[in-house]
């Protein structure tokens, strides 16, 4: 069957800010931390931009060592004015156009009756576009319903029932939320191979049958012998956003890539090549508590009773971040194509259409890295595709079998 592809990347970050029970007298640096990917096995998707925005929002209300730790982890300037202006400038790129949607929205929920600093409210709204809303956390079920409805609305109903009534307690004072959504259509048409599944190798011996998206055409392509990997750009309509796939040469080469992950976000010297592309069709849905990752990045005091968020509150209550919850979704949907891609594939190999060299095979049939990059704002999403659901089978290497038979 033939189809075009609609692609959705969604990132959600929630920071729950609590009252300390016993008080005592961007851009884009998060992706440089190997911990972000290496801390979890299997498929993984993270939206560094979403996390950085929510931490920067917390940072404008932080003071002292707490503020310095957040700034150092994100490599933000120490001056609050520079941070605010940087994110104000960033906001101009979050807008709708005819080709794609790239949107990032912020929300601050404040416990009814809490004395929140007026300047924090003003800065959160002015520089981050954050809507401020009072809410009664004591009515925990009603509060979770209100917040979940807002999240569902901003993520086109792809994220639902994120928080429960157990998410809050008597000490909850604020919830900071960022939702970042990209929705676009690939400007390359893909054939949707739903009948004849193809193997996706988990290692040299094990594989799972998977539906593949297939296309043949001209793509930005690069081979890097030093990194032992190949790069391919998948562009979207509008030409401002691309997904880059970094495919290790070896089936088990993913771990080596992740050791020096920051190197792979520097665009290589691409050349336009005739490429036969196959990528697995799958949905990635990741939920991760970022608390421990933040600690490894050096953001420690913000999560302790000694946290100083005195710039958020206008009273004597001390605040700390209770949890940082990060949820991401990658969803690939098939839609009716404008033309028959099988004809395109045939034309690509038809001598009558002009002689072409044998296309380069870029078959993402084993674990790989990928990232979505907006030309103006940088890397927005980064992830690992490691496995697919299904029955694990053993690969039979016929050449090895034949060699053993000859020796006998």
C-alpha positions as CSV (number, residue, x, y, z in Angstrom):
1,X,0.0,0.0,0.0
2,X,1.2,3.5,-0.8
3,X,1.2,6.4,1.7
4,X,2.6,9.7,2.7
5,X,3.6,10.2,6.3
6,X,2.5,12.6,8.9
7,X,5.0,12.8,11.8
8,X,4.3,14.1,15.4
9,X,6.9,14.7,18.0
10,X,5.5,15.7,21.4
11,X,7.4,16.6,24.6
12,X,5.9,17.4,28.0
13,X,7.8,18.4,31.1
14,X,6.1,18.9,34.5
15,X,7.9,20.3,37.6
16,X,6.0,19.9,40.8
17,X,7.1,22.6,43.3
18,X,6.4,21.8,47.0
19,X,6.5,23.7,50.2
20,X,9.6,22.5,52.2
21,X,8.1,20.7,55.3
22,X,10.9,21.6,57.7
23,X,12.6,24.7,56.4
24,X,16.1,25.3,57.9
25,X,17.5,29.1,59.2
26,X,19.5,27.5,25.9
27,X,20.0,26.6,24.8
28,X,20.6,23.0,23.7
29,X,23.3,22.0,26.2
30,X,21.2,19.2,27.7
31,X,21.9,16.9,24.7
32,X,25.6,17.0,25.5
33,X,25.0,14.9,28.6
34,X,25.3,11.1,27.7
35,X,23.3,10.4,30.9
36,X,20.2,11.5,29.1
37,X,20.2,8.5,26.8
38,X,22.4,6.1,28.6
39,X,20.3,6.2,31.8
40,X,17.6,4.1,30.2
41,X,17.6,1.0,28.0
42,X,15.4,0.4,25.0
43,X,13.6,3.0,22.9
44,X,14.0,6.5,24.3
45,X,12.9,10.0,23.2
46,X,13.7,13.2,25.0
47,X,12.8,16.8,24.2
48,X,15.8,18.9,25.5
49,X,14.1,22.1,24.6
50,X,11.1,21.3,26.8
51,X,13.2,20.5,29.8
52,X,15.4,23.5,29.3
53,X,12.4,25.9,29.1
54,X,10.8,24.5,32.3
55,X,14.1,24.7,34.2
56,X,14.8,28.2,32.9
57,X,11.3,29.2,34.1
58,X,12.2,27.8,37.5
59,X,15.5,29.5,37.4
60,X,14.0,33.0,37.2
61,X,12.5,32.3,40.6
62,X,15.6,30.8,42.0
63,X,18.2,32.5,44.1
64,X,21.7,31.9,45.4
65,X,23.3,28.5,44.9
66,X,20.0,27.0,43.5
67,X,20.1,29.5,40.7
68,X,23.8,29.0,40.0
69,X,23.4,25.2,39.7
70,X,20.5,25.4,37.2
71,X,22.4,28.0,35.2
72,X,25.6,25.9,35.2
73,X,23.8,22.7,34.2
74,X,22.1,24.4,31.2
75,X,25.0,26.7,30.5
76,X,22.7,29.7,30.9
77,X,24.0,33.2,31.6
78,X,23.9,34.1,35.3
79,X,22.1,37.4,34.6
80,X,18.3,36.8,34.7
81,X,17.7,39.5,32.1
82,X,19.8,37.7,29.5
83,X,18.0,34.4,30.1
84,X,14.6,36.1,29.8
85,X,15.4,37.9,26.6
86,X,16.9,34.7,25.1
87,X,13.7,32.7,25.7
88,X,11.6,35.7,24.5
89,X,13.5,35.6,21.2
90,X,13.0,31.8,21.0
91,X,9.3,32.2,21.3
92,X,9.0,33.8,17.9
93,X,9.7,30.5,16.2
94,X,6.8,28.7,17.9
95,X,4.1,29.5,15.5
96,X,1.8,27.9,13.0
97,X,2.4,28.0,9.3
98,X,1.0,26.2,6.3
99,X,3.8,23.6,6.2
100,X,4.1,22.4,9.8
101,X,3.3,23.2,13.4
102,X,6.1,23.8,16.0
103,X,4.5,25.0,19.2
104,X,5.8,25.4,22.8
105,X,3.4,26.5,25.5
106,X,4.0,27.0,29.3
107,X,1.6,26.9,32.2
108,X,1.9,27.7,35.9
109,X,-0.6,26.3,38.3
110,X,-0.6,28.0,41.7
111,X,-2.3,26.8,44.9
112,X,-5.2,29.0,45.9
113,X,-4.1,31.5,48.6
114,X,-0.4,31.1,48.0
115,X,1.6,34.3,48.0
116,X,3.4,34.2,44.7
117,X,5.8,37.0,43.8
118,X,4.3,39.5,41.4
119,X,7.6,39.9,39.5
120,X,7.8,36.1,39.0
121,X,4.3,36.1,37.6
122,X,5.1,39.0,35.3
123,X,8.3,37.5,34.0
124,X,6.8,34.1,33.5
125,X,4.0,35.6,31.4
126,X,6.1,38.2,29.5
127,X,9.2,36.2,28.6
128,X,7.9,32.6,28.6
129,X,4.3,33.3,27.6
130,X,3.2,31.2,30.7
131,X,-0.4,31.4,31.6
132,X,-0.9,31.6,35.4
133,X,-3.9,29.9,37.0
134,X,-5.0,29.4,40.6
135,X,-6.0,25.9,41.5
136,X,-7.1,24.1,44.6
137,X,-4.7,21.2,45.1
138,X,-6.7,20.1,48.1
139,X,-9.4,18.9,45.7
140,X,-6.9,16.6,44.1
141,X,-9.2,14.7,41.8
142,X,-10.6,17.9,40.4
143,X,-7.2,19.5,40.1
144,X,-5.8,16.5,38.2
145,X,-8.8,16.6,35.8
146,X,-8.2,20.3,35.1
147,X,-4.5,19.9,34.4
148,X,-5.0,16.7,32.3
149,X,-7.5,18.5,30.1
150,X,-5.1,21.3,29.4
151,X,-2.3,18.8,28.6
152,X,-4.6,16.9,26.3
153,X,-5.7,20.0,24.5
154,X,-2.1,21.2,23.9
155,X,-0.9,17.8,22.6
156,X,-3.9,17.2,20.3
157,X,-5.2,14.5,22.6
158,X,-2.0,12.3,22.2
159,X,-1.2,12.7,25.9
160,X,-4.0,12.0,28.4
161,X,-4.4,11.2,32.1
162,X,-0.8,12.2,32.9
163,X,-1.4,13.2,36.5
164,X,-3.6,11.5,39.1
165,X,-5.0,12.8,42.4
166,X,-2.0,11.1,44.1
167,X,0.3,13.5,42.3
168,X,-0.4,16.2,44.8
169,X,-0.3,16.5,48.6
170,X,-0.8,19.1,51.2
171,X,2.6,20.7,50.4
172,X,2.1,21.2,46.7
173,X,2.4,24.9,45.9
174,X,3.1,25.2,42.2
175,X,3.2,23.1,39.0
176,X,5.3,24.3,36.1
177,X,4.4,22.7,32.7
178,X,5.9,22.9,29.3
179,X,4.4,21.3,26.2
180,X,6.4,21.2,23.0
181,X,4.8,19.8,19.9
182,X,6.0,19.4,16.3
183,X,3.7,18.1,13.6
184,X,4.7,18.0,10.0
185,X,4.6,16.0,6.8
186,X,7.6,14.5,5.2
187,X,8.3,16.0,1.8
188,X,9.5,12.6,0.6
189,X,6.7,10.1,-0.1
190,X,7.0,6.6,1.4
191,X,5.6,3.3,0.4
192,X,4.1,1.6,3.4
193,X,5.2,-2.1,3.4
194,X,2.4,-3.6,5.6
195,X,2.3,-7.0,3.9
196,X,5.9,-8.2,3.7
197,X,7.5,-7.4,7.0
198,X,11.2,-7.1,7.2
199,X,13.7,-8.0,9.9
200,X,14.9,-5.5,12.4
201,X,18.0,-6.8,14.1
202,X,18.4,-6.4,17.8
203,X,22.0,-7.8,17.5
204,X,23.9,-10.0,15.2
205,X,21.6,-13.0,15.8
206,X,18.2,-11.9,17.0
207,X,15.6,-10.0,15.0
208,X,11.9,-9.0,15.0
209,X,9.7,-8.7,12.0
210,X,8.6,-5.0,11.5
211,X,6.6,-2.9,9.0
212,X,9.0,-0.6,7.1
213,X,8.5,2.8,5.5
214,X,10.3,2.9,2.2
215,X,11.3,5.6,-0.2
216,X,13.8,6.1,-3.0
217,X,15.0,9.5,-4.1
218,X,17.7,12.2,-3.5
219,X,18.6,12.8,0.2
220,X,21.4,14.6,2.1
221,X,23.7,11.7,2.9
222,X,27.1,11.3,4.6
223,X,29.4,8.4,5.4
224,X,31.8,8.9,8.3
225,X,34.4,6.1,8.6
226,X,35.9,7.6,11.8
227,X,32.6,7.6,13.6
228,X,31.7,4.2,12.0
229,X,28.3,5.6,11.1
230,X,26.2,7.0,8.3
231,X,23.9,10.1,8.3
232,X,20.7,10.7,6.4
233,X,18.4,13.7,6.6
234,X,14.6,13.3,6.2
235,X,13.2,16.7,5.4
236,X,9.7,18.0,6.1
237,X,7.5,20.3,4.1
238,X,8.7,23.9,4.7
239,X,12.4,23.0,4.7
240,X,13.0,24.4,8.2
241,X,12.9,21.1,10.0
242,X,14.7,17.8,9.4
243,X,15.0,14.5,11.1
244,X,18.6,13.1,11.0
245,X,19.1,9.4,11.4
246,X,22.5,8.3,12.6
247,X,22.9,4.6,11.7
248,X,26.0,2.7,13.0
249,X,27.8,0.5,10.5
250,X,27.6,-2.5,12.8
251,X,24.4,-4.0,14.1
252,X,25.7,-3.7,17.6
253,X,27.4,-0.3,17.2
254,X,24.8,1.9,19.0
255,X,26.6,1.8,22.4
256,X,29.8,3.3,20.8
257,X,27.8,6.1,19.3
258,X,26.3,7.1,22.6
259,X,29.6,7.5,24.3
260,X,30.4,10.6,22.3
261,X,26.8,11.6,21.5
262,X,27.4,15.3,21.3
263,X,29.6,14.8,18.2
264,X,26.6,13.5,16.2
265,X,24.6,16.7,16.5
266,X,27.2,18.6,14.4
267,X,26.0,18.5,10.8
268,X,28.4,16.6,8.7
269,X,29.3,17.6,5.1
270,X,26.4,16.2,3.3
271,X,26.1,15.4,-0.4
272,X,22.9,14.9,-2.3
273,X,22.8,11.2,-3.2
274,X,20.3,8.8,-4.8
275,X,19.3,6.6,-1.8
276,X,16.9,3.7,-1.2
277,X,15.6,4.3,2.4
278,X,13.9,2.0,4.7
279,X,12.9,3.0,8.3
280,X,10.8,1.1,10.8
281,X,7.3,2.3,11.4
282,X,6.7,2.6,15.1
283,X,5.4,4.8,17.9
284,X,7.7,5.7,20.8
285,X,6.1,6.7,24.1
286,X,8.5,7.6,26.9
287,X,7.8,8.7,30.5
288,X,10.8,9.4,32.7
289,X,11.4,11.0,36.1
290,X,14.2,13.5,35.4
291,X,15.1,14.0,39.1
292,X,18.1,11.7,39.1
293,X,19.4,12.8,35.7
294,X,19.3,16.5,36.9
295,X,21.3,15.5,40.0
296,X,24.0,14.0,37.8
297,X,24.0,17.2,35.8
298,X,24.7,19.1,39.0
299,X,21.1,20.4,39.8
300,X,21.0,19.2,43.3
301,X,19.9,21.9,45.8
302,X,16.7,22.6,43.8
303,X,15.4,19.2,44.8
304,X,16.4,19.5,48.5
305,X,14.9,21.2,51.5
306,X,17.7,23.8,51.3
307,X,16.4,25.0,47.8
308,X,16.1,28.7,47.4
309,X,13.1,29.7,45.3
310,X,12.5,32.9,47.2
311,X,12.0,34.7,43.9
312,X,8.8,32.7,43.3
313,X,7.0,33.3,46.6
314,X,6.1,36.5,48.4
315,X,5.9,35.0,51.9
316,X,7.9,32.9,54.3
317,X,7.2,29.6,52.7
318,X,10.2,27.8,51.3
319,X,9.8,25.9,48.1
320,X,11.6,23.0,46.4
321,X,11.1,21.0,43.2
322,X,9.4,17.7,44.2
323,X,9.5,16.0,40.8
324,X,10.4,16.7,37.2
325,X,8.3,14.5,35.0
326,X,9.1,14.3,31.3
327,X,6.9,12.5,28.7
328,X,7.5,12.3,25.0
329,X,5.7,10.7,22.1
330,X,6.8,10.0,18.5
331,X,3.8,9.1,16.3
332,X,4.0,8.3,12.6
333,X,0.7,8.3,10.7
334,X,0.0,7.2,7.2
335,X,-2.1,9.5,5.0
336,X,-3.3,9.2,1.4
337,X,-0.5,10.0,-0.9
338,X,-0.7,12.6,-3.7
339,X,0.9,10.1,-6.1
340,X,1.8,6.5,-6.3
341,X,5.2,6.0,-4.8
342,X,5.5,2.6,-6.5
343,X,5.6,4.6,-9.8
344,X,8.3,6.8,-8.3
345,X,10.3,3.7,-7.3
346,X,9.9,2.2,-10.8
347,X,10.8,5.5,-12.5
348,X,14.0,5.7,-10.4
349,X,15.3,2.5,-12.0
350,X,13.7,2.9,-15.4
351,X,16.4,3.6,-18.1
352,X,13.9,5.6,-20.1
353,X,13.9,8.1,-17.3
354,X,17.6,8.6,-17.5
355,X,20.5,6.4,-16.4
356,X,21.0,6.3,-12.7
357,X,23.6,4.6,-10.6
358,X,22.6,1.9,-8.3
359,X,21.1,3.7,-5.3
360,X,22.8,3.7,-2.0
361,X,21.1,1.4,0.5
362,X,20.2,3.1,3.8
363,X,18.2,0.5,5.6
364,X,17.7,1.3,9.3
365,X,17.2,-2.4,10.2
366,X,19.2,-2.2,13.5
367,X,19.4,0.2,16.5
368,X,20.1,3.8,15.6
369,X,20.0,7.4,16.9
370,X,17.9,10.2,15.5
371,X,17.1,13.8,16.2
372,X,14.7,16.4,15.0
373,X,16.3,19.8,14.3
374,X,14.8,23.2,13.6
375,X,17.2,25.4,11.7
376,X,16.6,28.4,13.8
377,X,16.3,26.9,17.3
378,X,18.5,23.8,17.0
379,X,17.9,20.3,18.2
380,X,14.3,20.0,19.6
381,X,14.0,16.2,20.0
382,X,16.6,13.4,20.3
383,X,16.1,9.7,20.6
384,X,17.2,6.2,20.3
385,X,15.3,3.5,18.3
386,X,16.4,0.2,19.8
387,X,13.7,-2.4,19.3
388,X,10.1,-3.1,18.3
389,X,7.4,-5.3,19.8
390,X,7.1,-8.8,18.4
391,X,8.4,-12.3,18.5
392,X,12.2,-12.5,18.7
393,X,13.6,-14.8,16.1
394,X,17.0,-16.2,15.3
395,X,18.8,-15.2,12.2
396,X,20.1,-18.1,10.1
397,X,23.3,-17.1,8.3
398,X,23.3,-19.4,5.3
399,X,26.9,-18.8,4.4
400,X,28.0,-19.8,7.8
401,X,25.9,-22.9,7.7
402,X,27.3,-23.8,4.3
403,X,30.8,-23.3,5.5
404,X,30.3,-25.6,8.4
405,X,28.8,-28.3,6.2
406,X,31.8,-28.1,3.9
407,X,34.2,-28.6,6.8
408,X,32.3,-31.7,7.8
